[in-house]
Amino acid sequence: MDLINNLSLGFGVAFTPINLMYAFVGCLLGTLIGVLPGIGPLATIAMLLPATYALPPVSALIMLAGIYYGAQYGGSTTAILVNLPGESSSVVTVIDGYQMARKGRAGPALAAAGLGSFFAGCVGTLVLAAFAVPLTEVAFKFGPAEYFSLMILGLIGAVVLASGSLLKAVGMILLGLLLGLVGTDVNSGVARFSFDIPELTDGIGFIVIAMGVFGYGEIISNLGKHEDEREVFTADVKGLMPTLEDFKRMTPAVLRGTALGSLLGILPGGGAVMAAFAAYTIEKKTKLQPGEVPFGQGNIRGVAAPESANNAASQTSFIPLLTLGIPPNAVMALMVGAMTIHNIQPGPQVMTSNPELFWGLIASMWIGNAMLIVLNLPLIGMWIKLLSVPYRWLFPAIVLFCAIGVYSTNNNTFDIWLVGLFGFIGYVFIKLGMEPAPLLLGFILGPMMEENLRRALLLSRGDWSVFVTRGLSASLLAVAALLLLIVLLPAIKKKREEAFVDE
Amino acid sequence: MNIKSQKDFFSGLLFTAVGVAFAWGATKYSLGTGARMGPGYFPMMLGVLMAILGAVITFKALVVETEDGDKVGAWAWKPLVFIIAANLLFGLMLGGLPSIKFPAFGLIAAIYALTLVAALAGEEFKIKEVLVLATILAIMSYLAFIVLLKLQFPVWPAFITG
């Protein structure tokens, strides 16, 4: 069989001492920066890019990839313990993960995230290996109209996910989309909404918004509450491993998350973030079993599903990069940079011209996932110790990590001024009951959405019906409409409000 | 006129204001047509949508009854001011500000400044404890970010290192 031959070639490459070492360095670094709030894989990969000049291309890519999927593991730890998304894709893990930690169930939450991630990572890698070739043909059928419709679907999903007012969630998405447009317009070269500030022509950094709104906003709000009502996590963590009941509940969630993540990972514009959102939304739509904790209050499925989904997606998002040469997200865009440094043109020809690179990278991901589960399970005890640190010691450290993380992305103090502004805005959001998660998704999708809308309408000569006359696009929009309809149905609307009533 | 939901009322106003601002800003760029969109087209569309949405939210907040009026509640001015100030001071100390001739003090000094000011935001402030915390953070950050990750930060004050 071809696949076996290819994989054995890959493992031959990945099992050399030097590549094993770089895979380990990547995974360790990935976990570390995933755990540290405020410094994400994007910044780390960007920083290490120049350092990979001297390495052989395979080792360089293996290490950089390890940082990316390693950060998915570490990111969930921060999300659960510190209520901060360590990475954009763990935004939804915060919702139930942190609630579990508050109820003294940080151990099972971490284990669910780790085990789910491991399973999903293995499956994702297998999908990548087995379906890289045939799946590109599906992706080939996607035109700009389909991408636009897909993003609409993703955003509608985010609205359904938001707690509280639907209208306000839509507003937050629109706000996110608009903020995403700040900076130079790629088509015309016009710097939009930049107020003649040179730093703003590159757009507002994702990290700036995430850290300001989620980091500072939350800290300020926490400190504003009185001691008794403040959301301090308790230190009594009972048992690391999930109970049998937990396993029963998380297993189907992990399976669903993995399947969804693998699927959404290959779609450009989707990737780990959208996969996590979609997986969470689906879990929330399934019926609660008797005695199960509602979502938003520490349901283990709300941790297992998105964490599996983002890990599966982070593996399969290499498919469009390696097969089509299209980076589906910002991290993959940096991988394009890494490949071009080594004179490798990303695209369909990589598989045939550099088979040892293609299959070596894939094989290394499986090895990396195995390393990560070993790295994370024994280390989990260490992260739990962080829980016993009083908040008055913890919050200055979080403020510091945020500031350092923000500064290190561009080595620019301007971003620090900006994060101060977004910290204030984030606090206003909390005070006015405006949920920030949809804003973040809108922010990431804004430029992509505009680009695809432009292309779709350019191809159709300005005819908006293109979105419903193309079968694939029409069905994506139909699903989005259905989702919206379901949420708006009076009976379900009432249930939804009940589910969020305690937040 | 009676505001039924304070939170919704103000968020609606906020949406409308920002939507109008973006739409107004978009008029400065060429709009183009559907087939050939200019840089102003998409922001204009979104801005108008958001302004309308904000108006709807505001209207609902005036009409639909809520149980407790959804009060915004008191502002936590103390943490707000100190956390933001700590952040800004960190930037100022780390990179300096040439326009006001403020020299760069580097990472270590900036960490002490940030920790001291941020700690003021809490309910308890014990100077000894804060200094210990700042020292630990400074050492850890130095090891993690400078030694391990090799971030390009100014570590020591510019007037010492030259």
Interface residues (C-beta under 8 A of the other chain):
Chain A: L32 I33 L36 T44 M47 A51 S165 L167 K168 V170 G171 L174 L175 L177 L178 L181 D185 N187 S188 V190 R192 F193 Y216 I219 I220 S221 N222 L223 G224 K225 E227 Y391 R392 W393 F395 P396 A397 V399 L400 C402 A403 I404 Y407 S408 N411 N412 T413 I416 W417 V419 G420 G423 F424 Y427 V428 K431 L432 G433 M434 M449 E450 L453 R454 L457 L458 S460 R461 G462 D463 W464
Chain B: K7 D8 F10 S11 L14 F15 V18 G19 F22 G25 A26 Y29 S30 T33 G34 A35 R36 M37 G38 P39 F42 P43 L46 G47 L49 M50 L53 G54 V56 I57 K60 D70 V72 G73 A74 W75 A76 K78 P79 L80 I83 I84 A86 N87 L88 F90 G91 L92 L94 G95 L97 I111 L114 T115 A118 A119 A121 G122 E123 E124 E129 V130 L133 A134 L137 S141 A144 F145 L149 K150 L151 Q152 F153
